[in-house]
């Protein structure tokens, strides 16, 4: 997998968890930090979101260690649809 413009630590995290992470973006140039987007079925409990948005790589890594399985209706709909395909 090729990762553009993201720190090596986050690229390694993505490579190690392809079933949980679908995208990572580096928006530090405009002050928006890093974004880690999850595959359906995963949630970041701190904000009850399907992504992590933090200012630093260390904060993203710490947040990733807290993610949980998500059973919301939207995740279940997507997972069900994908299993039928």
Phi, psi and omega in degrees: 000134179261130180243126181257130170062029173237147180300150182304323180299317179288325176298318178295319177301313180299314179298328182279344184224055183293341178279347182248333184245130177253340179195151172223131177236147178252108179243030182291335181298328179255013177083011183264003175073208182248145179235130177241115184259135184264153170290157176306138179105002180229144182218148176266108187298331184301319180243003186053047181239163178265027178202163171247134175231109182222163181279334185232160175298316181302319178293323176296316180297317178297318178295320181299325180295348182256358185296152183230166172294141180246135179240023180296162183301319181296314178298315181296322178296314181294315180298316179297316180297316182293328179287335178282337184289000000 
